[in-house]
Amino acid sequence: MLIQLHHLNSHFDHIIDIHDLPELRGIDCDQAGNIRIASGTTFNELINHPIAQQHLPGLVKAASMIVEP
């Protein structure tokens, strides 16, 4: 959608920014050990989160490579 909007290829009557919805961000772990990474979680949030650091070191390393300038 953003590409279409940028190139004005589509007409949108309304656009709603869901970027800052807290429900779409965060990392948690349930009692069974299942880890949930919400779709709006940023790479920096992932890199700095203790659950990710402890249980997902490979993912943290990969995210760090993406974030580095």
N, CA, C, O and CB atoms as a CASP TS submission, in Angstrom:
PFRMAT TS
TARGET T0000
AUTHOR 0000-0000-0000
METHOD Language model
MODEL 1
PARENT N/A
ATOM      1  N   MET     1       0.814  -1.177   0.000  1.00  0.00           N
ATOM      2  CA  MET     1       0.000   0.000   0.000  1.00  0.00           C
ATOM      3  C   MET     1       0.865   1.251   0.000  1.00  0.00           C
ATOM      4  O   MET     1       0.564   2.198  -0.727  1.00  0.00           O
ATOM      5  CB  MET     1      -0.930  -0.008   1.187  1.00  0.00           C
ATOM      6  N   LEU     2       1.926   1.283   0.791  1.00  0.00           N
ATOM      7  CA  LEU     2       2.764   2.472   0.849  1.00  0.00           C
ATOM      8  C   LEU     2       3.420   2.771  -0.486  1.00  0.00           C
ATOM      9  O   LEU     2       3.569   3.935  -0.861  1.00  0.00           O
ATOM     10  CB  LEU     2       3.821   2.312   1.913  1.00  0.00           C
ATOM     11  N   ILE     3       3.813   1.730  -1.206  1.00  0.00           N
ATOM     12  CA  ILE     3       4.408   1.937  -2.529  1.00  0.00           C
ATOM     13  C   ILE     3       3.371   2.541  -3.464  1.00  0.00           C
ATOM     14  O   ILE     3       3.667   3.488  -4.194  1.00  0.00           O
ATOM     15  CB  ILE     3       4.954   0.606  -3.108  1.00  0.00           C
ATOM     16  N   GLN     4       2.164   2.000  -3.447  1.00  0.00           N
ATOM     17  CA  GLN     4       1.097   2.547  -4.284  1.00  0.00           C
ATOM     18  C   GLN     4       0.779   3.985  -3.893  1.00  0.00           C
ATOM     19  O   GLN     4       0.575   4.839  -4.756  1.00  0.00           O
ATOM     20  CB  GLN     4      -0.164   1.682  -4.178  1.00  0.00           C
ATOM     21  N   LEU     5       0.739   4.246  -2.603  1.00  0.00           N
ATOM     22  CA  LEU     5       0.456   5.595  -2.131  1.00  0.00           C
ATOM     23  C   LEU     5       1.553   6.557  -2.573  1.00  0.00           C
ATOM     24  O   LEU     5       1.273   7.675  -3.005  1.00  0.00           O
ATOM     25  CB  LEU     5       0.314   5.611  -0.604  1.00  0.00           C
ATOM     26  N   HIS     6       2.788   6.118  -2.462  1.00  0.00           N
ATOM     27  CA  HIS     6       3.924   6.949  -2.860  1.00  0.00           C
ATOM     28  C   HIS     6       3.847   7.311  -4.340  1.00  0.00           C
ATOM     29  O   HIS     6       4.139   8.445  -4.720  1.00  0.00           O
ATOM     30  CB  HIS     6       5.243   6.227  -2.564  1.00  0.00           C
ATOM     31  N   HIS     7       3.465   6.376  -5.153  1.00  0.00           N
ATOM     32  CA  HIS     7       3.390   6.603  -6.598  1.00  0.00           C
ATOM     33  C   HIS     7       2.000   7.063  -7.052  1.00  0.00           C
ATOM     34  O   HIS     7       1.747   7.236  -8.244  1.00  0.00           O
ATOM     35  CB  HIS     7       3.772   5.332  -7.337  1.00  0.00           C
ATOM     36  N   LEU     8       1.112   7.255  -6.084  1.00  0.00           N
ATOM     37  CA  LEU     8      -0.250   7.725  -6.360  1.00  0.00           C
ATOM     38  C   LEU     8      -0.986   6.839  -7.357  1.00  0.00           C
ATOM     39  O   LEU     8      -1.756   7.322  -8.187  1.00  0.00           O
ATOM     40  CB  LEU     8      -0.211   9.143  -6.883  1.00  0.00           C
ATOM     41  N   ASN     9      -0.736   5.523  -7.261  1.00  0.00           N
ATOM     42  CA  ASN     9      -1.404   4.573  -8.148  1.00  0.00           C
ATOM     43  C   ASN     9      -2.765   4.140  -7.625  1.00  0.00           C
ATOM     44  O   ASN     9      -3.531   3.502  -8.348  1.00  0.00           O
ATOM     45  CB  ASN     9      -0.533   3.360  -8.349  1.00  0.00           C
ATOM     46  N   SER    10      -3.070   4.471  -6.404  1.00  0.00           N
ATOM     47  CA  SER    10      -4.347   4.063  -5.828  1.00  0.00           C
ATOM     48  C   SER    10      -4.975   5.234  -5.088  1.00  0.00           C
ATOM     49  O   SER    10      -4.292   6.157  -4.643  1.00  0.00           O
ATOM     50  CB  SER    10      -4.165   2.859  -4.879  1.00  0.00           C
ATOM     51  N   HIS    11      -6.269   5.170  -4.974  1.00  0.00           N
ATOM     52  CA  HIS    11      -7.013   6.187  -4.241  1.00  0.00           C
ATOM     53  C   HIS    11      -7.467   5.587  -2.910  1.00  0.00           C
ATOM     54  O   HIS    11      -8.119   4.543  -2.879  1.00  0.00           O
ATOM     55  CB  HIS    11      -8.235   6.706  -5.073  1.00  0.00           C
ATOM     56  N   PHE    12      -7.121   6.245  -1.834  1.00  0.00           N
ATOM     57  CA  PHE    12      -7.525   5.790  -0.509  1.00  0.00           C
ATOM     58  C   PHE    12      -8.364   6.884   0.142  1.00  0.00           C
ATOM     59  O   PHE    12      -7.936   8.036   0.213  1.00  0.00           O
ATOM     60  CB  PHE    12      -6.283   5.435   0.371  1.00  0.00           C
ATOM     61  N   ASP    13      -9.539   6.533   0.609  1.00  0.00           N
ATOM     62  CA  ASP    13     -10.372   7.502   1.317  1.00  0.00           C
ATOM     63  C   ASP    13      -9.852   7.742   2.725  1.00  0.00           C
ATOM     64  O   ASP    13      -9.909   8.861   3.236  1.00  0.00           O
ATOM     65  CB  ASP    13     -11.822   7.024   1.368  1.00  0.00           C
ATOM     66  N   HIS    14      -9.342   6.676   3.353  1.00  0.00           N
ATOM     67  CA  HIS    14      -8.850   6.784   4.724  1.00  0.00           C
ATOM     68  C   HIS    14      -7.607   5.921   4.875  1.00  0.00           C
ATOM     69  O   HIS    14      -7.524   4.823   4.324  1.00  0.00           O
ATOM     70  CB  HIS    14      -9.942   6.364   5.747  1.00  0.00           C
ATOM     71  N   ILE    15      -6.664   6.425   5.617  1.00  0.00           N
ATOM     72  CA  ILE    15      -5.482   5.646   5.972  1.00  0.00           C
ATOM     73  C   ILE    15      -5.336   5.741   7.482  1.00  0.00           C
ATOM     74  O   ILE    15      -5.347   6.836   8.044  1.00  0.00           O
ATOM     75  CB  ILE    15      -4.184   6.163   5.227  1.00  0.00           C
ATOM     76  N   ILE    16      -5.202   4.609   8.132  1.00  0.00           N
ATOM     77  CA  ILE    16      -5.072   4.566   9.582  1.00  0.00           C
ATOM     78  C   ILE    16      -3.677   4.072   9.923  1.00  0.00           C
ATOM     79  O   ILE    16      -3.257   3.007   9.472  1.00  0.00           O
ATOM     80  CB  ILE    16      -6.162   3.656  10.224  1.00  0.00           C
ATOM     81  N   ASP    17      -2.969   4.846  10.716  1.00  0.00           N
ATOM     82  CA  ASP    17      -1.618   4.485  11.135  1.00  0.00           C
ATOM     83  C   ASP    17      -1.701   3.608  12.384  1.00  0.00           C
ATOM     84  O   ASP    17      -2.135   4.066  13.441  1.00  0.00           O
ATOM     85  CB  ASP    17      -0.757   5.757  11.405  1.00  0.00           C
ATOM     86  N   ILE    18      -1.285   2.352  12.260  1.00  0.00           N
ATOM     87  CA  ILE    18      -1.318   1.423  13.397  1.00  0.00           C
ATOM     88  C   ILE    18       0.075   1.206  13.977  1.00  0.00           C
ATOM     89  O   ILE    18       0.275   0.323  14.810  1.00  0.00           O
ATOM     90  CB  ILE    18      -1.919   0.078  12.971  1.00  0.00           C
ATOM     91  N   HIS    19       1.018   1.998  13.543  1.00  0.00           N
ATOM     92  CA  HIS    19       2.424   1.845  13.925  1.00  0.00           C
ATOM     93  C   HIS    19       2.639   1.827  15.436  1.00  0.00           C
ATOM     94  O   HIS    19       3.428   1.024  15.933  1.00  0.00           O
ATOM     95  CB  HIS    19       3.237   2.959  13.320  1.00  0.00           C
ATOM     96  N   ASP    20       1.958   2.689  16.166  1.00  0.00           N
ATOM     97  CA  ASP    20       2.212   2.822  17.598  1.00  0.00           C
ATOM     98  C   ASP    20       1.220   2.081  18.493  1.00  0.00           C
ATOM     99  O   ASP    20       1.161   2.350  19.693  1.00  0.00           O
ATOM    100  CB  ASP    20       2.204   4.258  17.959  1.00  0.00           C
ATOM    101  N   LEU    21       0.449   1.165  17.940  1.00  0.00           N
ATOM    102  CA  LEU    21      -0.473   0.403  18.783  1.00  0.00           C
ATOM    103  C   LEU    21       0.314  -0.544  19.687  1.00  0.00           C
ATOM    104  O   LEU    21       1.047  -1.399  19.191  1.00  0.00           O
ATOM    105  CB  LEU    21      -1.487  -0.391  17.914  1.00  0.00           C
ATOM    106  N   PRO    22       0.173  -0.403  20.995  1.00  0.00           N
ATOM    107  CA  PRO    22       0.941  -1.258  21.909  1.00  0.00           C
ATOM    108  C   PRO    22       0.619  -2.743  21.754  1.00  0.00           C
ATOM    109  O   PRO    22       1.458  -3.593  22.054  1.00  0.00           O
ATOM    110  CB  PRO    22       0.685  -0.838  23.337  1.00  0.00           C
ATOM    111  N   GLU    23      -0.589  -3.062  21.289  1.00  0.00           N
ATOM    112  CA  GLU    23      -0.973  -4.462  21.100  1.00  0.00           C
ATOM    113  C   GLU    23      -0.156  -5.145  20.013  1.00  0.00           C
ATOM    114  O   GLU    23      -0.087  -6.374  19.973  1.00  0.00           O
ATOM    115  CB  GLU    23      -2.445  -4.554  20.762  1.00  0.00           C
ATOM    116  N   LEU    24       0.458  -4.376  19.140  1.00  0.00           N
ATOM    117  CA  LEU    24       1.237  -4.940  18.043  1.00  0.00           C
ATOM    118  C   LEU    24       2.733  -4.953  18.324  1.00  0.00           C
ATOM    119  O   LEU    24       3.533  -5.244  17.435  1.00  0.00           O
ATOM    120  CB  LEU    24       0.972  -4.171  16.783  1.00  0.00           C
ATOM    121  N   ARG    25       3.109  -4.639  19.554  1.00  0.00           N
ATOM    122  CA  ARG    25       4.530  -4.596  19.885  1.00  0.00           C
ATOM    123  C   ARG    25       4.794  -5.438  21.126  1.00  0.00           C
ATOM    124  O   ARG    25       3.912  -5.646  21.960  1.00  0.00           O
ATOM    125  CB  ARG    25       5.001  -3.141  20.105  1.00  0.00           C
ATOM    126  N   GLY    26       6.024  -5.914  21.226  1.00  0.00           N
ATOM    127  CA  GLY    26       6.436  -6.612  22.429  1.00  0.00           C
ATOM    128  C   GLY    26       6.807  -8.067  22.207  1.00  0.00           C
ATOM    129  O   GLY    26       6.533  -8.662  21.165  1.00  0.00           O
ATOM    130  N   ILE    27       7.437  -8.606  23.223  1.00  0.00           N
ATOM    131  CA  ILE    27       7.868 -10.002  23.234  1.00  0.00           C
ATOM    132  C   ILE    27       7.458 -10.579  24.578  1.00  0.00           C
ATOM    133  O   ILE    27       7.680  -9.956  25.616  1.00  0.00           O
ATOM    134  CB  ILE    27       9.424 -10.143  22.991  1.00  0.00           C
ATOM    135  N   ASP    28       6.863 -11.760  24.566  1.00  0.00           N
ATOM    136  CA  ASP    28       6.550 -12.420  25.829  1.00  0.00           C
ATOM    137  C   ASP    28       6.683 -13.925  25.687  1.00  0.00           C
ATOM    138  O   ASP    28       6.793 -14.466  24.587  1.00  0.00           O
ATOM    139  CB  ASP    28       5.138 -12.052  26.297  1.00  0.00           C
ATOM    140  N   CYS    29       6.670 -14.571  26.822  1.00  0.00           N
ATOM    141  CA  CYS    29       6.837 -16.023  26.887  1.00  0.00           C
ATOM    142  C   CYS    29       5.753 -16.567  27.817  1.00  0.00           C
ATOM    143  O   CYS    29       5.604 -16.091  28.942  1.00  0.00           O
ATOM    144  CB  CYS    29       8.284 -16.421  27.390  1.00  0.00           C
ATOM    145  N   ASP    30       4.995 -17.564  27.348  1.00  0.00           N
ATOM    146  CA  ASP    30       3.949 -18.125  28.192  1.00  0.00           C
ATOM    147  C   ASP    30       4.515 -19.235  29.082  1.00  0.00           C
ATOM    148  O   ASP    30       5.703 -19.550  29.013  1.00  0.00           O
ATOM    149  CB  ASP    30       2.793 -18.663  27.330  1.00  0.00           C
ATOM    150  N   GLN    31       3.663 -19.816  29.907  1.00  0.00           N
ATOM    151  CA  GLN    31       4.099 -20.834  30.865  1.00  0.00           C
ATOM    152  C   GLN    31       4.628 -22.087  30.190  1.00  0.00           C
ATOM    153  O   GLN    31       5.423 -22.819  30.780  1.00  0.00           O
ATOM    154  CB  GLN    31       2.959 -21.201  31.779  1.00  0.00           C
ATOM    155  N   ALA    32       4.197 -22.344  28.961  1.00  0.00           N
ATOM    156  CA  ALA    32       4.669 -23.520  28.223  1.00  0.00           C
ATOM    157  C   ALA    32       6.005 -23.266  27.530  1.00  0.00           C
ATOM    158  O   ALA    32       6.583 -24.172  26.929  1.00  0.00           O
ATOM    159  CB  ALA    32       3.630 -23.940  27.192  1.00  0.00           C
ATOM    160  N   GLY    33       6.494 -22.023  27.619  1.00  0.00           N
ATOM    161  CA  GLY    33       7.766 -21.695  26.992  1.00  0.00           C
ATOM    162  C   GLY    33       7.656 -21.188  25.566  1.00  0.00           C
ATOM    163  O   GLY    33       8.669 -21.001  24.893  1.00  0.00           O
ATOM    164  N   ASN    34       6.434 -20.964  25.100  1.00  0.00           N
ATOM    165  CA  ASN    34       6.227 -20.424  23.754  1.00  0.00           C
ATOM    166  C   ASN    34       6.527 -18.934  23.745  1.00  0.00           C
ATOM    167  O   ASN    34       6.010 -18.188  24.577  1.00  0.00           O
ATOM    168  CB  ASN    34       4.781 -20.687  23.268  1.00  0.00           C
ATOM    169  N   ILE    35       7.344 -18.507  22.825  1.00  0.00           N
ATOM    170  CA  ILE    35       7.721 -17.102  22.721  1.00  0.00           C
ATOM    171  C   ILE    35       6.905 -16.458  21.616  1.00  0.00           C
ATOM    172  O   ILE    35       6.803 -16.992  20.511  1.00  0.00           O
ATOM    173  CB  ILE    35       9.243 -16.943  22.451  1.00  0.00           C
ATOM    174  N   ARG    36       6.324 -15.303  21.925  1.00  0.00           N
ATOM    175  CA  ARG    36       5.527 -14.545  20.960  1.00  0.00           C
ATOM    176  C   ARG    36       6.221 -13.218  20.702  1.00  0.00           C
ATOM    177  O   ARG    36       6.499 -12.456  21.628  1.00  0.00           O
ATOM    178  CB  ARG    36       4.067 -14.321  21.475  1.00  0.00           C
ATOM    179  N   ILE    37       6.498 -12.954  19.429  1.00  0.00           N
ATOM    180  CA  ILE    37       7.045 -11.663  19.020  1.00  0.00           C
ATOM    181  C   ILE    37       5.952 -10.984  18.206  1.00  0.00           C
ATOM    182  O   ILE    37       5.602 -11.448  17.120  1.00  0.00           O
ATOM    183  CB  ILE    37       8.397 -11.818  18.189  1.00  0.00           C
ATOM    184  N   ALA    38       5.420  -9.902  18.721  1.00  0.00           N
ATOM    185  CA  ALA    38       4.331  -9.203  18.038  1.00  0.00           C
ATOM    186  C   ALA    38       4.826  -8.585  16.731  1.00  0.00           C
ATOM    187  O   ALA    38       6.002  -8.246  16.597  1.00  0.00           O
ATOM    188  CB  ALA    38       3.730  -8.114  18.950  1.00  0.00           C
ATOM    189  N   SER    39       3.924  -8.445  15.786  1.00  0.00           N
ATOM    190  CA  SER    39       4.286  -8.024  14.429  1.00  0.00           C
ATOM    191  C   SER    39       4.878  -6.624  14.349  1.00  0.00           C
ATOM    192  O   SER    39       5.609  -6.329  13.403  1.00  0.00           O
ATOM    193  CB  SER    39       3.084  -8.092  13.551  1.00  0.00           C
ATOM    194  N   GLY    40       4.588  -5.761  15.300  1.00  0.00           N
ATOM    195  CA  GLY    40       5.116  -4.399  15.268  1.00  0.00           C
ATOM    196  C   GLY    40       6.379  -4.200  16.074  1.00  0.00           C
ATOM    197  O   GLY    40       6.854  -3.073  16.211  1.00  0.00           O
ATOM    198  N   THR    41       6.929  -5.271  16.609  1.00  0.00           N
ATOM    199  CA  THR    41       8.152  -5.177  17.405  1.00  0.00           C
ATOM    200  C   THR    41       9.312  -4.762  16.510  1.00  0.00           C
ATOM    201  O   THR    41       9.519  -5.338  15.443  1.00  0.00           O
ATOM    202  CB  THR    41       8.461  -6.522  18.108  1.00  0.00           C
ATOM    203  N   THR    42      10.066  -3.759  16.952  1.00  0.00           N
ATOM    204  CA  THR    42      11.191  -3.277  16.150  1.00  0.00           C
ATOM    205  C   THR    42      12.415  -4.161  16.367  1.00  0.00           C
ATOM    206  O   THR    42      12.490  -4.925  17.329  1.00  0.00           O
ATOM    207  CB  THR    42      11.520  -1.813  16.501  1.00  0.00           C
ATOM    208  N   PHE    43      13.365  -4.038  15.457  1.00  0.00           N
ATOM    209  CA  PHE    43      14.614  -4.779  15.612  1.00  0.00           C
ATOM    210  C   PHE    43      15.315  -4.378  16.904  1.00  0.00           C
ATOM    211  O   PHE    43      15.841  -5.238  17.610  1.00  0.00           O
ATOM    212  CB  PHE    43      15.539  -4.539  14.406  1.00  0.00           C
ATOM    213  N   ASN    44      15.332  -3.095  17.224  1.00  0.00           N
ATOM    214  CA  ASN    44      15.990  -2.646  18.453  1.00  0.00           C
ATOM    215  C   ASN    44      15.309  -3.212  19.692  1.00  0.00           C
ATOM    216  O   ASN    44      15.987  -3.584  20.650  1.00  0.00           O
ATOM    217  CB  ASN    44      16.003  -1.122  18.520  1.00  0.00           C
ATOM    218  N   GLU    45      13.992  -3.284  19.691  1.00  0.00           N
ATOM    219  CA  GLU    45      13.279  -3.891  20.816  1.00  0.00           C
ATOM    220  C   GLU    45      13.649  -5.362  20.943  1.00  0.00           C
ATOM    221  O   GLU    45      13.855  -5.859  22.050  1.00  0.00           O
ATOM    222  CB  GLU    45      11.753  -3.735  20.645  1.00  0.00           C
ATOM    223  N   LEU    46      13.733  -6.055  19.823  1.00  0.00           N
ATOM    224  CA  LEU    46      14.123  -7.461  19.816  1.00  0.00           C
ATOM    225  C   LEU    46      15.541  -7.636  20.359  1.00  0.00           C
ATOM    226  O   LEU    46      15.785  -8.493  21.209  1.00  0.00           O
ATOM    227  CB  LEU    46      14.024  -8.037  18.397  1.00  0.00           C
ATOM    228  N   ILE    47      16.463  -6.830  19.869  1.00  0.00           N
ATOM    229  CA  ILE    47      17.869  -6.925  20.267  1.00  0.00           C
ATOM    230  C   ILE    47      18.037  -6.706  21.765  1.00  0.00           C
ATOM    231  O   ILE    47      18.861  -7.366  22.398  1.00  0.00           O
ATOM    232  CB  ILE    47      18.710  -5.909  19.494  1.00  0.00           C
ATOM    233  N   ASN    48      17.268  -5.792  22.332  1.00  0.00           N
ATOM    234  CA  ASN    48      17.445  -5.412  23.735  1.00  0.00           C
ATOM    235  C   ASN    48      16.548  -6.160  24.712  1.00  0.00           C
ATOM    236  O   ASN    48      16.638  -5.935  25.920  1.00  0.00           O
ATOM    237  CB  ASN    48      17.201  -3.958  23.881  1.00  0.00           C
ATOM    238  N   HIS    49      15.693  -7.037  24.221  1.00  0.00           N
ATOM    239  CA  HIS    49      14.749  -7.721  25.110  1.00  0.00           C
ATOM    240  C   HIS    49      15.410  -8.932  25.767  1.00  0.00           C
ATOM    241  O   HIS    49      16.016  -9.752  25.077  1.00  0.00           O
ATOM    242  CB  HIS    49      13.490  -8.160  24.328  1.00  0.00           C
ATOM    243  N   PRO    50      15.302  -9.055  27.098  1.00  0.00           N
ATOM    244  CA  PRO    50      15.951 -10.167  27.808  1.00  0.00           C
ATOM    245  C   PRO    50      15.480 -11.556  27.371  1.00  0.00           C
ATOM    246  O   PRO    50      16.282 -12.489  27.324  1.00  0.00           O
ATOM    247  CB  PRO    50      15.716 -10.019  29.279  1.00  0.00           C
ATOM    248  N   ILE    51      14.200 -11.706  27.052  1.00  0.00           N
ATOM    249  CA  ILE    51      13.703 -13.013  26.603  1.00  0.00           C
ATOM    250  C   ILE    51      14.372 -13.399  25.293  1.00  0.00           C
ATOM    251  O   ILE    51      14.824 -14.533  25.134  1.00  0.00           O
ATOM    252  CB  ILE    51      12.163 -12.992  26.436  1.00  0.00           C
ATOM    253  N   ALA    52      14.436 -12.463  24.358  1.00  0.00           N
ATOM    254  CA  ALA    52      15.077 -12.741  23.069  1.00  0.00           C
ATOM    255  C   ALA    52      16.560 -13.025  23.261  1.00  0.00           C
ATOM    256  O   ALA    52      17.101 -13.951  22.656  1.00  0.00           O
ATOM    257  CB  ALA    52      14.884 -11.559  22.098  1.00  0.00           C
ATOM    258  N   GLN    53      17.214 -12.238  24.095  1.00  0.00           N
ATOM    259  CA  GLN    53      18.644 -12.446  24.334  1.00  0.00           C
ATOM    260  C   GLN    53      18.922 -13.827  24.920  1.00  0.00           C
ATOM    261  O   GLN    53      19.901 -14.477  24.552  1.00  0.00           O
ATOM    262  CB  GLN    53      19.186 -11.368  25.270  1.00  0.00           C
ATOM    263  N   GLN    54      18.065 -14.272  25.826  1.00  0.00           N
ATOM    264  CA  GLN    54      18.278 -15.558  26.490  1.00  0.00           C
ATOM    265  C   GLN    54      17.897 -16.747  25.614  1.00  0.00           C
ATOM    266  O   GLN    54      18.627 -17.737  25.564  1.00  0.00           O
ATOM    267  CB  GLN    54      17.488 -15.607  27.774  1.00  0.00           C
ATOM    268  N   HIS    55      16.766 -16.660  24.926  1.00  0.00           N
ATOM    269  CA  HIS    55      16.228 -17.827  24.230  1.00  0.00           C
ATOM    270  C   HIS    55      16.406 -17.808  22.711  1.00  0.00           C
ATOM    271  O   HIS    55      16.285 -18.845  22.059  1.00  0.00           O
ATOM    272  CB  HIS    55      14.786 -17.953  24.540  1.00  0.00           C
ATOM    273  N   LEU    56      16.689 -16.642  22.152  1.00  0.00           N
ATOM    274  CA  LEU    56      16.780 -16.514  20.695  1.00  0.00           C
ATOM    275  C   LEU    56      18.056 -15.777  20.274  1.00  0.00           C
ATOM    276  O   LEU    56      17.981 -14.796  19.534  1.00  0.00           O
ATOM    277  CB  LEU    56      15.546 -15.780  20.151  1.00  0.00           C
ATOM    278  N   PRO    57      19.216 -16.232  20.732  1.00  0.00           N
ATOM    279  CA  PRO    57      20.450 -15.490  20.433  1.00  0.00           C
ATOM    280  C   PRO    57      20.750 -15.380  18.941  1.00  0.00           C
ATOM    281  O   PRO    57      21.315 -14.378  18.503  1.00  0.00           O
ATOM    282  CB  PRO    57      21.614 -16.148  21.122  1.00  0.00           C
ATOM    283  N   GLY    58      20.387 -16.380  18.161  1.00  0.00           N
ATOM    284  CA  GLY    58      20.612 -16.316  16.715  1.00  0.00           C
ATOM    285  C   GLY    58      19.770 -15.233  16.061  1.00  0.00           C
ATOM    286  O   GLY    58      20.239 -14.523  15.171  1.00  0.00           O
ATOM    287  N   LEU    59      18.537 -15.111  16.501  1.00  0.00           N
ATOM    288  CA  LEU    59      17.654 -14.076  15.966  1.00  0.00           C
ATOM    289  C   LEU    59      18.133 -12.688  16.384  1.00  0.00           C
ATOM    290  O   LEU    59      18.089 -11.746  15.594  1.00  0.00           O
ATOM    291  CB  LEU    59      16.209 -14.306  16.438  1.00  0.00           C
ATOM    292  N   VAL    60      18.587 -12.569  17.621  1.00  0.00           N
ATOM    293  CA  VAL    60      19.135 -11.295  18.102  1.00  0.00           C
ATOM    294  C   VAL    60      20.365 -10.910  17.282  1.00  0.00           C
ATOM    295  O   VAL    60      20.527  -9.748  16.909  1.00  0.00           O
ATOM    296  CB  VAL    60      19.497 -11.387  19.608  1.00  0.00           C
ATOM    297  N   LYS    61      21.225 -11.880  17.004  1.00  0.00           N
ATOM    298  CA  LYS    61      22.421 -11.602  16.199  1.00  0.00           C
ATOM    299  C   LYS    61      22.033 -11.165  14.788  1.00  0.00           C
ATOM    300  O   LYS    61      22.598 -10.207  14.261  1.00  0.00           O
ATOM    301  CB  LYS    61      23.333 -12.845  16.137  1.00  0.00           C
ATOM    302  N   ALA    62      21.082 -11.853  14.179  1.00  0.00           N
ATOM    303  CA  ALA    62      20.630 -11.491  12.830  1.00  0.00           C
ATOM    304  C   ALA    62      20.017 -10.092  12.821  1.00  0.00           C
ATOM    305  O   ALA    62      20.288  -9.303  11.916  1.00  0.00           O
ATOM    306  CB  ALA    62      19.608 -12.521  12.307  1.00  0.00           C
ATOM    307  N   ALA    63      19.200  -9.785  13.813  1.00  0.00           N
ATOM    308  CA  ALA    63      18.594  -8.453  13.896  1.00  0.00           C
ATOM    309  C   ALA    63      19.665  -7.389  14.074  1.00  0.00           C
ATOM    310  O   ALA    63      19.551  -6.293  13.525  1.00  0.00           O
ATOM    311  CB  ALA    63      17.585  -8.387  15.055  1.00  0.00           C
ATOM    312  N   SER    64      20.698  -7.703  14.832  1.00  0.00           N
ATOM    313  CA  SER    64      21.802  -6.760  15.036  1.00  0.00           C
ATOM    314  C   SER    64      22.512  -6.460  13.727  1.00  0.00           C
ATOM    315  O   SER    64      22.943  -5.330  13.501  1.00  0.00           O
ATOM    316  CB  SER    64      22.801  -7.313  16.058  1.00  0.00           C
ATOM    317  N   MET    65      22.636  -7.450  12.869  1.00  0.00           N
ATOM    318  CA  MET    65      23.288  -7.242  11.568  1.00  0.00           C
ATOM    319  C   MET    65      22.453  -6.344  10.663  1.00  0.00           C
ATOM    320  O   MET    65      22.997  -5.582   9.865  1.00  0.00           O
ATOM    321  CB  MET    65      23.540  -8.588  10.876  1.00  0.00           C
ATOM    322  N   ILE    66      21.142  -6.434  10.786  1.00  0.00           N
ATOM    323  CA  ILE    66      20.258  -5.601   9.972  1.00  0.00           C
ATOM    324  C   ILE    66      20.298  -4.153  10.440  1.00  0.00           C
ATOM    325  O   ILE    66      20.275  -3.232   9.625  1.00  0.00           O
ATOM    326  CB  ILE    66      18.820  -6.133  10.021  1.00  0.00           C
ATOM    327  N   VAL    67      20.358  -3.954  11.748  1.00  0.00           N
ATOM    328  CA  VAL    67      20.300  -2.614  12.326  1.00  0.00           C
ATOM    329  C   VAL    67      21.613  -1.860  12.163  1.00  0.00           C
ATOM    330  O   VAL    67      21.603  -0.632  12.075  1.00  0.00           O
ATOM    331  CB  VAL    67      19.939  -2.696  13.792  1.00  0.00           C
ATOM    332  N   GLU    68      22.739  -2.560  12.121  1.00  0.00           N
ATOM    333  CA  GLU    68      24.037  -1.886  12.026  1.00  0.00           C
ATOM    334  C   GLU    68      24.109  -1.027  10.776  1.00  0.00           C
ATOM    335  O   GLU    68      23.633  -1.423   9.712  1.00  0.00           O
ATOM    336  CB  GLU    68      25.179  -2.908  12.027  1.00  0.00           C
ATOM    337  N   PRO    69      24.714   0.165  10.910  1.00  0.00           N
ATOM    338  CA  PRO    69      24.841   1.041   9.734  1.00  0.00           C
ATOM    339  C   PRO    69      25.803   0.502   8.702  1.00  0.00           C
ATOM    340  O   PRO    69      26.010   1.130   7.663  1.00  0.00           O
ATOM    341  CB  PRO    69      25.288   2.414  10.154  1.00  0.00           C
TER
END
